[in-house]
Amino acid sequence: MDYLDISERVIEDIFAIDKSIIAAILKINPADISLLARQKEVASGKIDMLFLCRDELVLVELKAVSFYEKAITQINNYYSDLLNLQNENKLIKSPIRKVILATGCSSKDKIICEAEQIHLIIYSPQAILTAYYEDFKELSLFLKLQASDFGVTRLGLITSTLRKIGEGSELIDIAKSENRSIKTIRNRISVATRLNLTAKVKEKFYLTDMGETFISCANELEDRLSNEQIDLLQAFVRDNPFYSPITYTILGLVESVFVLAKNYHPVPESLVKEHFVKSVGKMSTWSKEKSKNTATYIFSNYAIELNFLTKINNNLFLSPRGINAVLLLQLHRSIKMIEQKDI
């Protein structure tokens, strides 16, 4: 006996949305199949799904449980109803293949179905749900964005490096002039690139138009962002949440505070860590306590620098702009999901 907490409608939704999954089960080319009807009313009831595959109609009776013999009577009645519709010229006159999908069966069940010219196919709901998510993830950029920690503890630290990039300096020369390792300079450039401040052309880094603006409005204390720099980066991150792993992860940190704030506000910084690491899909790579602490520290710093959050006595407060950014993130995310898959 199956103990599955899943409805047939969920599986139907998946087959209707992603025909490659039902095509794989039926062992046919996805390009050859199209959905003609779902829950089609006929004389004996409602047909789960009716597909057209080249010059053949495929009548699918879907079960979210193991096969039972009453399904044979059910699908045979539907088959007769479709033949009547064909005789009345209300349905294309193509051969009809009868298919029952179930989660389990015995060898005897298969013999009985074969005698009735019914294709009994066993499927795994878990495999269907997993396949759908994987296909959906491929189409949804934000689900594939992986948070990155480049060890740059504050965004203000990239200003002096970017200024030298704008002057045409090479990375090795910048490292020497700033008395930093080449790895540190590369990490700063990596962060800048993911914030649309620099671009690489033929192994050489240049400032983007936004990077030029960023440098032009820097203050004298180059390791601290000016108000103009904050406004520039804040607007970019808010309006382009899926631009890069860094833009998405900054907002992921803010969103973690937003979610936890439903229970208490301000939110203790120590409580943000676990939720944040899970929400950005880094439980395996940031599994050690040190990695979690470092990542949370860095991205909370970024969020604070951009005025999305404020920290007082190790408690994180949401700012008006932080709340606005989270709401926009959720809106952008919803739009992306709807664009890619429509039920």
TORKOL-4160 file (C-alpha; in steps of 0.2 Angstrom, whole numbers, padded with zeros to 4 digits, m for minus):
343
<pt num="1" X="0000" Y="0000" Z="0000"/>
<pt num="2" X="0006" Y="0018" Z="m0004"/>
<pt num="3" X="0007" Y="0031" Z="0009"/>
<pt num="4" X="0009" Y="0046" Z="m0001"/>
<pt num="5" X="0003" Y="0063" Z="0004"/>
<pt num="6" X="0001" Y="0070" Z="m0014"/>
<pt num="7" X="m0014" Y="0073" Z="m0025"/>
<pt num="8" X="m0016" Y="0068" Z="m0043"/>
<pt num="9" X="m0019" Y="0086" Z="m0047"/>
<pt num="10" X="m0001" Y="0091" Z="m0042"/>
<pt num="11" X="0005" Y="0078" Z="m0054"/>
<pt num="12" X="m0007" Y="0084" Z="m0067"/>
<pt num="13" X="m0001" Y="0102" Z="m0065"/>
<pt num="14" X="0017" Y="0096" Z="m0068"/>
<pt num="15" X="0012" Y="0086" Z="m0084"/>
<pt num="16" X="0002" Y="0101" Z="m0091"/>
<pt num="17" X="0016" Y="0113" Z="m0088"/>
<pt num="18" X="0032" Y="0103" Z="m0092"/>
<pt num="19" X="0028" Y="0091" Z="m0106"/>
<pt num="20" X="0046" Y="0084" Z="m0106"/>
<pt num="21" X="0042" Y="0075" Z="m0090"/>
<pt num="22" X="0026" Y="0066" Z="m0097"/>
<pt num="23" X="0035" Y="0063" Z="m0113"/>
<pt num="24" X="0049" Y="0054" Z="m0104"/>
<pt num="25" X="0037" Y="0043" Z="m0095"/>
<pt num="26" X="0028" Y="0038" Z="m0111"/>
<pt num="27" X="0045" Y="0036" Z="m0119"/>
<pt num="28" X="0041" Y="0048" Z="m0134"/>
<pt num="29" X="0049" Y="0064" Z="m0140"/>
<pt num="30" X="0043" Y="0080" Z="m0131"/>
<pt num="31" X="0042" Y="0089" Z="m0148"/>
<pt num="32" X="0029" Y="0076" Z="m0154"/>
<pt num="33" X="0017" Y="0078" Z="m0139"/>
<pt num="34" X="0004" Y="0091" Z="m0135"/>
<pt num="35" X="m0010" Y="0092" Z="m0122"/>
<pt num="36" X="m0027" Y="0092" Z="m0130"/>
<pt num="37" X="m0038" Y="0092" Z="m0114"/>
<pt num="38" X="m0037" Y="0090" Z="m0095"/>
<pt num="39" X="m0051" Y="0085" Z="m0085"/>
<pt num="40" X="m0062" Y="0083" Z="m0101"/>
<pt num="41" X="m0080" Y="0080" Z="m0097"/>
<pt num="42" X="m0087" Y="0065" Z="m0106"/>
<pt num="43" X="m0103" Y="0054" Z="m0103"/>
<pt num="44" X="m0094" Y="0043" Z="m0090"/>
<pt num="45" X="m0085" Y="0056" Z="m0081"/>
<pt num="46" X="m0069" Y="0067" Z="m0082"/>
<pt num="47" X="m0054" Y="0061" Z="m0092"/>
<pt num="48" X="m0038" Y="0066" Z="m0083"/>
<pt num="49" X="m0028" Y="0070" Z="m0098"/>
<pt num="50" X="m0029" Y="0068" Z="m0117"/>
<pt num="51" X="m0013" Y="0071" Z="m0127"/>
<pt num="52" X="m0010" Y="0071" Z="m0146"/>
<pt num="53" X="0006" Y="0062" Z="m0151"/>
<pt num="54" X="0009" Y="0064" Z="m0170"/>
<pt num="55" X="m0006" Y="0055" Z="m0177"/>
<pt num="56" X="m0011" Y="0046" Z="m0161"/>
<pt num="57" X="m0022" Y="0051" Z="m0146"/>
<pt num="58" X="m0015" Y="0046" Z="m0129"/>
<pt num="59" X="m0029" Y="0044" Z="m0116"/>
<pt num="60" X="m0020" Y="0045" Z="m0099"/>
<pt num="61" X="m0029" Y="0040" Z="m0083"/>
<pt num="62" X="m0018" Y="0046" Z="m0068"/>
<pt num="63" X="m0017" Y="0037" Z="m0051"/>
<pt num="64" X="m0007" Y="0044" Z="m0036"/>
<pt num="65" X="m0009" Y="0026" Z="m0028"/>
<pt num="66" X="m0005" Y="0008" Z="m0034"/>
<pt num="67" X="m0015" Y="0001" Z="m0048"/>
<pt num="68" X="m0032" Y="m0006" Z="m0044"/>
<pt num="69" X="m0044" Y="m0016" Z="m0056"/>
<pt num="70" X="m0058" Y="m0003" Z="m0056"/>
<pt num="71" X="m0046" Y="0008" Z="m0066"/>
<pt num="72" X="m0048" Y="m0003" Z="m0081"/>
<pt num="73" X="m0067" Y="m0001" Z="m0081"/>
<pt num="74" X="m0064" Y="0018" Z="m0079"/>
<pt num="75" X="m0052" Y="0020" Z="m0094"/>
<pt num="76" X="m0062" Y="0008" Z="m0105"/>
<pt num="77" X="m0078" Y="0019" Z="m0102"/>
<pt num="78" X="m0068" Y="0034" Z="m0107"/>
<pt num="79" X="m0061" Y="0026" Z="m0122"/>
<pt num="80" X="m0079" Y="0022" Z="m0128"/>
<pt num="81" X="m0084" Y="0040" Z="m0125"/>
<pt num="82" X="m0070" Y="0046" Z="m0136"/>
<pt num="83" X="m0075" Y="0034" Z="m0150"/>
<pt num="84" X="m0092" Y="0041" Z="m0149"/>
<pt num="85" X="m0086" Y="0058" Z="m0150"/>
<pt num="86" X="m0075" Y="0053" Z="m0165"/>
<pt num="87" X="m0091" Y="0046" Z="m0174"/>
<pt num="88" X="m0100" Y="0062" Z="m0171"/>
<pt num="89" X="m0085" Y="0072" Z="m0179"/>
<pt num="90" X="m0082" Y="0080" Z="m0162"/>
<pt num="91" X="m0065" Y="0073" Z="m0160"/>
<pt num="92" X="m0051" Y="0070" Z="m0173"/>
<pt num="93" X="m0052" Y="0052" Z="m0179"/>
<pt num="94" X="m0035" Y="0046" Z="m0174"/>
<pt num="95" X="m0030" Y="0029" Z="m0165"/>
<pt num="96" X="m0032" Y="0030" Z="m0146"/>
<pt num="97" X="m0019" Y="0023" Z="m0135"/>
<pt num="98" X="m0025" Y="0019" Z="m0117"/>
<pt num="99" X="m0012" Y="0023" Z="m0103"/>
<pt num="100" X="m0014" Y="0021" Z="m0084"/>
<pt num="101" X="m0001" Y="0029" Z="m0073"/>
<pt num="102" X="0001" Y="0021" Z="m0056"/>
<pt num="103" X="0013" Y="0021" Z="m0042"/>
<pt num="104" X="0014" Y="0002" Z="m0041"/>
<pt num="105" X="0007" Y="m0014" Z="m0047"/>
<pt num="106" X="0009" Y="m0033" Z="m0047"/>
<pt num="107" X="0015" Y="m0044" Z="m0062"/>
<pt num="108" X="m0003" Y="m0050" Z="m0063"/>
<pt num="109" X="m0010" Y="m0032" Z="m0065"/>
<pt num="110" X="0001" Y="m0030" Z="m0080"/>
<pt num="111" X="m0005" Y="m0046" Z="m0088"/>
<pt num="112" X="m0023" Y="m0040" Z="m0085"/>
<pt num="113" X="m0020" Y="m0023" Z="m0093"/>
<pt num="114" X="m0011" Y="m0030" Z="m0108"/>
<pt num="115" X="m0026" Y="m0041" Z="m0111"/>
<pt num="116" X="m0037" Y="m0025" Z="m0112"/>
<pt num="117" X="m0024" Y="m0016" Z="m0123"/>
<pt num="118" X="m0020" Y="m0004" Z="m0109"/>
<pt num="119" X="m0002" Y="0002" Z="m0106"/>
<pt num="120" X="0001" Y="0001" Z="m0087"/>
<pt num="121" X="0016" Y="0012" Z="m0083"/>
<pt num="122" X="0023" Y="0014" Z="m0065"/>
<pt num="123" X="0030" Y="0031" Z="m0060"/>
<pt num="124" X="0038" Y="0038" Z="m0045"/>
<pt num="125" X="0029" Y="0054" Z="m0038"/>
<pt num="126" X="0046" Y="0059" Z="m0030"/>
<pt num="127" X="0055" Y="0058" Z="m0047"/>
<pt num="128" X="0041" Y="0068" Z="m0055"/>
<pt num="129" X="0042" Y="0082" Z="m0042"/>
<pt num="130" X="0061" Y="0082" Z="m0042"/>
<pt num="131" X="0062" Y="0083" Z="m0061"/>
<pt num="132" X="0050" Y="0097" Z="m0061"/>
<pt num="133" X="0060" Y="0107" Z="m0049"/>
<pt num="134" X="0076" Y="0104" Z="m0058"/>
<pt num="135" X="0069" Y="0109" Z="m0075"/>
<pt num="136" X="0061" Y="0124" Z="m0066"/>
<pt num="137" X="0078" Y="0128" Z="m0058"/>
<pt num="138" X="0087" Y="0128" Z="m0075"/>
<pt num="139" X="0075" Y="0142" Z="m0081"/>
<pt num="140" X="0075" Y="0152" Z="m0065"/>
<pt num="141" X="0091" Y="0161" Z="m0063"/>
<pt num="142" X="0089" Y="0166" Z="m0045"/>
<pt num="143" X="0088" Y="0148" Z="m0040"/>
<pt num="144" X="0105" Y="0144" Z="m0047"/>
<pt num="145" X="0114" Y="0159" Z="m0040"/>
<pt num="146" X="0126" Y="0153" Z="m0027"/>
<pt num="147" X="0132" Y="0165" Z="m0014"/>
<pt num="148" X="0151" Y="0170" Z="m0014"/>
<pt num="149" X="0162" Y="0176" Z="0000"/>
<pt num="150" X="0177" Y="0185" Z="m0007"/>
<pt num="151" X="0184" Y="0190" Z="0010"/>
<pt num="152" X="0181" Y="0208" Z="0007"/>
<pt num="153" X="0174" Y="0214" Z="0024"/>
<pt num="154" X="0167" Y="0231" Z="0018"/>
<pt num="155" X="0162" Y="0238" Z="0002"/>
<pt num="156" X="0171" Y="0254" Z="0006"/>
<pt num="157" X="0188" Y="0245" Z="0004"/>
<pt num="158" X="0186" Y="0243" Z="m0015"/>
<pt num="159" X="0186" Y="0262" Z="m0018"/>
<pt num="160" X="0205" Y="0265" Z="m0018"/>
<pt num="161" X="0207" Y="0249" Z="m0029"/>
<pt num="162" X="0195" Y="0255" Z="m0042"/>
<pt num="163" X="0202" Y="0272" Z="m0042"/>
<pt num="164" X="0219" Y="0265" Z="m0047"/>
<pt num="165" X="0210" Y="0254" Z="m0060"/>
<pt num="166" X="0202" Y="0270" Z="m0067"/>
<pt num="167" X="0220" Y="0277" Z="m0069"/>
<pt num="168" X="0225" Y="0262" Z="m0079"/>
<pt num="169" X="0236" Y="0253" Z="m0066"/>
<pt num="170" X="0239" Y="0234" Z="m0067"/>
<pt num="171" X="0233" Y="0223" Z="m0052"/>
<pt num="172" X="0251" Y="0219" Z="m0047"/>
<pt num="173" X="0255" Y="0237" Z="m0046"/>
<pt num="174" X="0240" Y="0241" Z="m0036"/>
<pt num="175" X="0244" Y="0227" Z="m0024"/>
<pt num="176" X="0262" Y="0234" Z="m0022"/>
<pt num="177" X="0255" Y="0252" Z="m0019"/>
<pt num="178" X="0242" Y="0247" Z="m0007"/>
<pt num="179" X="0254" Y="0235" Z="0002"/>
<pt num="180" X="0241" Y="0221" Z="m0001"/>
<pt num="181" X="0242" Y="0203" Z="m0008"/>
<pt num="182" X="0237" Y="0201" Z="m0026"/>
<pt num="183" X="0224" Y="0189" Z="m0020"/>
<pt num="184" X="0216" Y="0203" Z="m0009"/>
<pt num="185" X="0216" Y="0215" Z="m0024"/>
<pt num="186" X="0208" Y="0201" Z="m0035"/>
<pt num="187" X="0195" Y="0198" Z="m0022"/>
<pt num="188" X="0191" Y="0217" Z="m0022"/>
<pt num="189" X="0189" Y="0217" Z="m0041"/>
<pt num="190" X="0178" Y="0201" Z="m0040"/>
<pt num="191" X="0166" Y="0210" Z="m0028"/>
<pt num="192" X="0167" Y="0226" Z="m0039"/>
<pt num="193" X="0163" Y="0216" Z="m0055"/>
<pt num="194" X="0148" Y="0208" Z="m0047"/>
<pt num="195" X="0141" Y="0225" Z="m0043"/>
<pt num="196" X="0143" Y="0231" Z="m0061"/>
<pt num="197" X="0158" Y="0243" Z="m0056"/>
<pt num="198" X="0171" Y="0234" Z="m0067"/>
<pt num="199" X="0172" Y="0224" Z="m0082"/>
<pt num="200" X="0186" Y="0213" Z="m0090"/>
<pt num="201" X="0192" Y="0215" Z="m0108"/>
<pt num="202" X="0206" Y="0204" Z="m0114"/>
<pt num="203" X="0213" Y="0201" Z="m0097"/>
<pt num="204" X="0213" Y="0219" Z="m0092"/>
<pt num="205" X="0200" Y="0227" Z="m0080"/>
<pt num="206" X="0191" Y="0243" Z="m0084"/>
<pt num="207" X="0178" Y="0254" Z="m0074"/>
<pt num="208" X="0161" Y="0253" Z="m0081"/>
<pt num="209" X="0150" Y="0269" Z="m0083"/>
<pt num="210" X="0143" Y="0265" Z="m0066"/>
<pt num="211" X="0161" Y="0262" Z="m0059"/>
<pt num="212" X="0166" Y="0279" Z="m0066"/>
<pt num="213" X="0151" Y="0287" Z="m0057"/>
<pt num="214" X="0156" Y="0277" Z="m0041"/>
<pt num="215" X="0173" Y="0284" Z="m0041"/>
<pt num="216" X="0168" Y="0302" Z="m0046"/>
<pt num="217" X="0157" Y="0303" Z="m0030"/>
<pt num="218" X="0170" Y="0295" Z="m0018"/>
<pt num="219" X="0174" Y="0305" Z="m0002"/>
<pt num="220" X="0191" Y="0309" Z="0005"/>
<pt num="221" X="0190" Y="0294" Z="0017"/>
<pt num="222" X="0191" Y="0281" Z="0003"/>
<pt num="223" X="0188" Y="0266" Z="0014"/>
<pt num="224" X="0170" Y="0273" Z="0019"/>
<pt num="225" X="0156" Y="0275" Z="0006"/>
<pt num="226" X="0150" Y="0292" Z="0003"/>
<pt num="227" X="0131" Y="0295" Z="0003"/>
<pt num="228" X="0131" Y="0297" Z="m0016"/>
<pt num="229" X="0140" Y="0280" Z="m0017"/>
<pt num="230" X="0128" Y="0272" Z="m0005"/>
<pt num="231" X="0113" Y="0278" Z="m0016"/>
<pt num="232" X="0121" Y="0272" Z="m0032"/>
<pt num="233" X="0125" Y="0254" Z="m0025"/>
<pt num="234" X="0109" Y="0253" Z="m0015"/>
<pt num="235" X="0098" Y="0257" Z="m0031"/>
<pt num="236" X="0108" Y="0245" Z="m0041"/>
<pt num="237" X="0106" Y="0231" Z="m0029"/>
<pt num="238" X="0088" Y="0234" Z="m0026"/>
<pt num="239" X="0083" Y="0235" Z="m0044"/>
<pt num="240" X="0094" Y="0221" Z="m0050"/>
<pt num="241" X="0093" Y="0207" Z="m0037"/>
<pt num="242" X="0098" Y="0193" Z="m0049"/>
<pt num="243" X="0112" Y="0202" Z="m0057"/>
<pt num="244" X="0125" Y="0192" Z="m0047"/>
<pt num="245" X="0127" Y="0181" Z="m0032"/>
<pt num="246" X="0133" Y="0196" Z="m0022"/>
<pt num="247" X="0117" Y="0207" Z="m0026"/>
<pt num="248" X="0106" Y="0192" Z="m0022"/>
<pt num="249" X="0115" Y="0187" Z="m0006"/>
<pt num="250" X="0115" Y="0205" Z="0001"/>
<pt num="251" X="0096" Y="0205" Z="m0001"/>
<pt num="252" X="0096" Y="0187" Z="0005"/>
<pt num="253" X="0103" Y="0193" Z="0022"/>
<pt num="254" X="0091" Y="0207" Z="0023"/>
<pt num="255" X="0077" Y="0196" Z="0019"/>
<pt num="256" X="0082" Y="0184" Z="0033"/>
<pt num="257" X="0081" Y="0198" Z="0045"/>
<pt num="258" X="0064" Y="0203" Z="0038"/>
<pt num="259" X="0057" Y="0185" Z="0040"/>
<pt num="260" X="0064" Y="0184" Z="0058"/>
<pt num="261" X="0058" Y="0201" Z="0063"/>
<pt num="262" X="0040" Y="0194" Z="0062"/>
<pt num="263" X="0044" Y="0186" Z="0079"/>
<pt num="264" X="0055" Y="0199" Z="0086"/>
<pt num="265" X="0063" Y="0216" Z="0081"/>
<pt num="266" X="0077" Y="0220" Z="0082"/>
<pt num="267" X="0084" Y="0203" Z="0077"/>
<pt num="268" X="0099" Y="0197" Z="0087"/>
<pt num="269" X="0113" Y="0195" Z="0075"/>
<pt num="270" X="0117" Y="0178" Z="0082"/>
<pt num="271" X="0100" Y="0171" Z="0076"/>
<pt num="272" X="0102" Y="0177" Z="0058"/>
<pt num="273" X="0116" Y="0166" Z="0054"/>
<pt num="274" X="0107" Y="0149" Z="0052"/>
<pt num="275" X="0092" Y="0156" Z="0042"/>
<pt num="276" X="0103" Y="0166" Z="0031"/>
<pt num="277" X="0115" Y="0152" Z="0026"/>
<pt num="278" X="0100" Y="0141" Z="0023"/>
<pt num="279" X="0091" Y="0154" Z="0012"/>
<pt num="280" X="0105" Y="0157" Z="0001"/>
<pt num="281" X="0108" Y="0138" Z="m0002"/>
<pt num="282" X="0125" Y="0137" Z="0007"/>
<pt num="283" X="0122" Y="0124" Z="0020"/>
<pt num="284" X="0135" Y="0112" Z="0013"/>
<pt num="285" X="0149" Y="0124" Z="0008"/>
<pt num="286" X="0147" Y="0136" Z="0023"/>
<pt num="287" X="0144" Y="0121" Z="0035"/>
<pt num="288" X="0157" Y="0125" Z="0048"/>
<pt num="289" X="0153" Y="0138" Z="0061"/>
<pt num="290" X="0168" Y="0149" Z="0056"/>
<pt num="291" X="0162" Y="0150" Z="0038"/>
<pt num="292" X="0144" Y="0154" Z="0044"/>
<pt num="293" X="0150" Y="0167" Z="0055"/>
<pt num="294" X="0162" Y="0175" Z="0042"/>
<pt num="295" X="0149" Y="0175" Z="0028"/>
<pt num="296" X="0135" Y="0182" Z="0040"/>
<pt num="297" X="0147" Y="0196" Z="0046"/>
<pt num="298" X="0153" Y="0201" Z="0028"/>
<pt num="299" X="0135" Y="0202" Z="0021"/>
<pt num="300" X="0128" Y="0210" Z="0036"/>
<pt num="301" X="0141" Y="0223" Z="0034"/>
<pt num="302" X="0137" Y="0226" Z="0016"/>
<pt num="303" X="0118" Y="0228" Z="0020"/>
<pt num="304" X="0123" Y="0240" Z="0034"/>
<pt num="305" X="0134" Y="0250" Z="0022"/>
<pt num="306" X="0120" Y="0251" Z="0010"/>
<pt num="307" X="0108" Y="0257" Z="0023"/>
<pt num="308" X="0097" Y="0242" Z="0022"/>
<pt num="309" X="0100" Y="0238" Z="0040"/>
<pt num="310" X="0106" Y="0246" Z="0055"/>
<pt num="311" X="0116" Y="0237" Z="0070"/>
<pt num="312" X="0115" Y="0242" Z="0088"/>
<pt num="313" X="0122" Y="0232" Z="0102"/>
<pt num="314" X="0123" Y="0216" Z="0090"/>
<pt num="315" X="0105" Y="0218" Z="0086"/>
<pt num="316" X="0099" Y="0221" Z="0068"/>
<pt num="317" X="0086" Y="0233" Z="0064"/>
<pt num="318" X="0077" Y="0235" Z="0047"/>
<pt num="319" X="0077" Y="0252" Z="0039"/>
<pt num="320" X="0063" Y="0259" Z="0028"/>
<pt num="321" X="0074" Y="0256" Z="0013"/>
<pt num="322" X="0078" Y="0238" Z="0018"/>
<pt num="323" X="0060" Y="0234" Z="0020"/>
<pt num="324" X="0057" Y="0242" Z="0002"/>
<pt num="325" X="0071" Y="0231" Z="m0005"/>
<pt num="326" X="0064" Y="0215" Z="0002"/>
<pt num="327" X="0047" Y="0218" Z="m0005"/>
<pt num="328" X="0054" Y="0222" Z="m0022"/>
<pt num="329" X="0065" Y="0207" Z="m0021"/>
<pt num="330" X="0049" Y="0196" Z="m0017"/>
<pt num="331" X="0040" Y="0205" Z="m0032"/>
<pt num="332" X="0054" Y="0202" Z="m0044"/>
<pt num="333" X="0056" Y="0184" Z="m0038"/>
<pt num="334" X="0037" Y="0181" Z="m0041"/>
<pt num="335" X="0037" Y="0189" Z="m0058"/>
<pt num="336" X="0052" Y="0178" Z="m0063"/>
<pt num="337" X="0043" Y="0162" Z="m0057"/>
<pt num="338" X="0027" Y="0167" Z="m0066"/>
<pt num="339" X="0037" Y="0171" Z="m0082"/>
<pt num="340" X="0045" Y="0154" Z="m0083"/>
<pt num="341" X="0031" Y="0143" Z="m0078"/>
<pt num="342" X="0013" Y="0146" Z="m0080"/>
<pt num="343" X="m0001" Y="0135" Z="m0073"/>
